[in-house]
Amino acid sequence: MTARPPMTGGGHESPGGRARSAAGPDGRGQSEVIACWSAKGGAGTTVVASALALRIARRTPSGVVLVDAAGDAPAVLGLPEPDGPGLAGWLRSGGSEPPADVAACPGLSLIPRGDGPLAADRADPLSRTLGSAGRPVVVDCGSAPEGVAAVLAERADQSILVTRPCYLALRRFVTVPLPTPTGVIVIRQPGRVLSGDDVAAAVGARIVAEIDIDPAVARSVDAGLLATRVPASLDAGVAAALDAIGAPGRARRPAHPGLAAVAEPDQPEISAW
């Protein structure tokens, strides 16, 4: 487990070409795009992406756009399922206008996934549209992103892998073609043998935050209150991540060294939240 297949599809820009300046308070300029994704389900990617967007909404006058490429953001935020074509419909339509968004809460607009497949042949115009949105953009790319979600994760200014310190998740990362992360948010789970340092070594990207699993997060999501009541532990974790990726000298996309020969006893798959 020392080699990882390359991303397929070609045509991706270099890290320098992907770099953008964040939109200013007046809404002008190119948008900073942060993509969250995981190699394996159950890491809490949608919860983290939503919490990141909520945190940005509170500190950015221009607001933030949350793009739901995975399909679970409305449920996590406690919102009714939006009507309309959503992201899938925009990709099918071939239109030139930006995808329609809905107001989720103060400062946060949501582009819902919509029904149907996410047409991969429209990845380029979608990437350009999100990059010129005039507001920061957070994309929930889901687990093991493919097609449009993979392209968005690969081209984002900050591509954040959300993972538990789980041998099976890291094994999936190095054996399946996946985007190259600029940083990692580790969801710490009691009883795991692997540490954040093990995750960083396997992935080849720095840890931007470690967040402990907190039952308060599950209670907030189950009650539909995350949009108005982000638990302190989760909010502190995403704040640390934003501080880390917003510091001078942004993380580049290093070639990762592959998963070292680490062993962990098999454990049941338990969703982080």
N, C-alpha and C positions, 0 to 999 in steps of 0.2 A: 504494500500500500504506500508506495512512494511516488507514484506518478498520477497525474490527474488529466483526464481528457480535456482538450481545449473546448471553449465555447464554439458552437457551430453557428453558421448563419453569416459570418463575415460582415464587413462594412462598418464595424464599430469604430468610433473615433478613438484617438489616443487620449490618455488621461489629460494631457494639456488641452486638447481640443474640447474636452468635456467641461473643463473648469469654467465657472461663471461667477460673476459678482452678484451678491444678494440684492434683491430689489430694495430700494430705499423707502423711507416713510411716505414719499409722495407716490409710490406705486410704479415709478418709471424704472427702466433698466431690466436686465434679464433676471429670471427667477432662480433662486437656489432650489435645487431638486434633491430631496432626500428619499431614498428608496429603502424600505425595510422588507426583508425576506428571510426565509429559513430553509435549511437543507431538508428538514423533516418536519412533519406536522407535530402539533402539540407544544411548540415552543412559546406561544403567546405573541406571535408576530402582529396580529391585528390589534391586540390590546396595546402593544408598545407603539405601533404606528399611530394609533388614535391618541394616545397620551402625548406623544411627541407633537402632534398637530395641535392639541389643546394647549400645550405649554407655549408653543410658538404664537398661537392666537392671542394669548394673554400678554405677550411682550412685543408684538409687532403691530404697529398702527394700521398697516395695510391689510392685515388679516392673513389667512392661510387657506390653501386648497388641499383637501385630502382626497386623493384619487384611490378608489376602491377597486383594484384589479383582482381581488380575491373573492369579494362578495359578502363579507361578514361585517363590514364596518357599521352599517345601520343598526344591526342587532347589538353589536358591542356598545354603541353609543346610546342605546335605548330609544332609537328613532323608528317610526313606522317605515316599512319598506317603500322607498320612493317610487313614484310613477315615472313614466317617460322612458326614452330609449337608453339612457345611460351611456356608459363607455362603449359597450358592445354595439349599441345602435349607431353611435357616432362613427365607429370604425367601419361599419357596414355601409354607411351613407355616402362616404367619400366627400363629405362637406368640408368647407374651408373655415367655417366659424369654429371657435373653441367649443368643446363639449359643454353641454348645459350642466350647471351645478345647482344644488339646492342648499338653502341655509340650514345648517345643522345646529348651531348655537352661536352666540355672539363672537364674531371674528373668524368663524370656521365655516367654510363652504365645502360641500361634499359632492364629488362626481361619482355617482353610484355605478356599480358594475353593469347593471342591465342584464337582459336575457340573451342567451346565445353565446357562441364562441367569440373570442377576441381575435379578429382577423389580423393575422401577422403581417400582411402586406401593407398595412397602414401604420406600421410602427414608426417609420421615419417622420411623417407629418405629425403624429401624436407627440413624439419626443420634442420636435421643434415647437409645437404649440404650448406644451407645458413649460418649456424653457423660456417662453416669452410671455408668461401669464401675468407678469407684473406683481406677483405675490409669491412668497415662499410656497413650495409644493412638497407635500409628503405623499408618497405612493406606497400603498400596501400591496406588495407583489405576491404575497402568499408563500406557500411552501413549495420547494423545488420548482421555481418559476420557469415557465416555458413560453415560447412565442413572444407576444407583445410584452408580457410581464418580465420576461428575461431580458429583453432589450432595454426596457426602462430601468431595470436594476443595474444593468451593465453600464448604461450611459449617464446615470445620475451623478451629480456632483459628489454626493455622499451615498455610498451603497453599503447599508448596514445589515450585516448578518446577525439575526437574532437566534440564539441557540442555548440549549442547556448544555452543561459539561458532560455530554453523553457520547460514549464511544460509537454507538450506532449512527448518531447524527453526524459525527465527524467522519466516520467511514463513508457515509453517503456523500459528504462534501468532497472528498478526494477521489471518489470513484465515478461520480456522475457529472456531466457537463453542467456547470452552474456559473452564475456571474462571479466576478472577482470582487470581494468586498474591500472597502476602504477602512472599515472598522467593524468591531464586533460588540454587541451587547450580550452579555452572558446572564442567563436566568439561573441563579444559583438554587440548587435543589438539595435538601438535606440527604446525606448518605451517599452522595456521589464520590467516586474515587478521584476523578479527574478535577483539576483546578483550572482557574482562569488562565494561568501560565501555560498549561497543557493545551488549552483551546487555542491560544495565540500562536503557539509553536506549530500546531497542526494546520491552522488556517493561513498563517503568514500575514496576519494583519493585527493591528493593535486593539486591545480591549478599550473601548471608550466608556463603558459603564458595566457594573455588575449589580444586578437587581435581585434581591431575595424574593422568593415566592412568598406572598402574603395573602392569607385567606380574605383579608379585607378587599383585595382586588376582585376576587371571584364574587364576593357578596355585592360589590358595586356593579359589576357587569350583570349579574343575575337579576338585580333589582332595576336595571335600566338607568342607573344613576351616574355612569362614568362621565358623561358629558358635563355634568354639574358638580361632581364630587370625585375627583381623582384622589385615591388614597395617598397619604403623604409619602410612603415608601416608594411607590411607583413614580410620583411626581419628582421626588428627589433624584431618582435614577435617571429619568429622561432629561432632567435639568443638567445633570453631570455629563450626559452624553452630548447634549447640545453645546455645553461649554467646551468639551474636548474637540468636537469637530469644527467648532467656530473659531478656534484659536489660530493665530498665524501659523503658516506652514501646514496646510491641510494634508491629510493622509493621502499618499499616492497609492496606486494599486501594485503592490509588490508581487513578484512571482512567489507563490507559496511553496514551502518545501515538502509538503505532503505529510501525512499522518505518521508520526513515529510509532514505534512498536510499543504501544501502551495497551494495557489490558484492564478491563473492568468487568466485574461480575454482571451478567445479564440481569436487568431489572425490568419490571413491567412498565410499559409505556403509560405515563401519567401526564395528562395535560397540565401545563404550568398554571393556567387559570381557567 
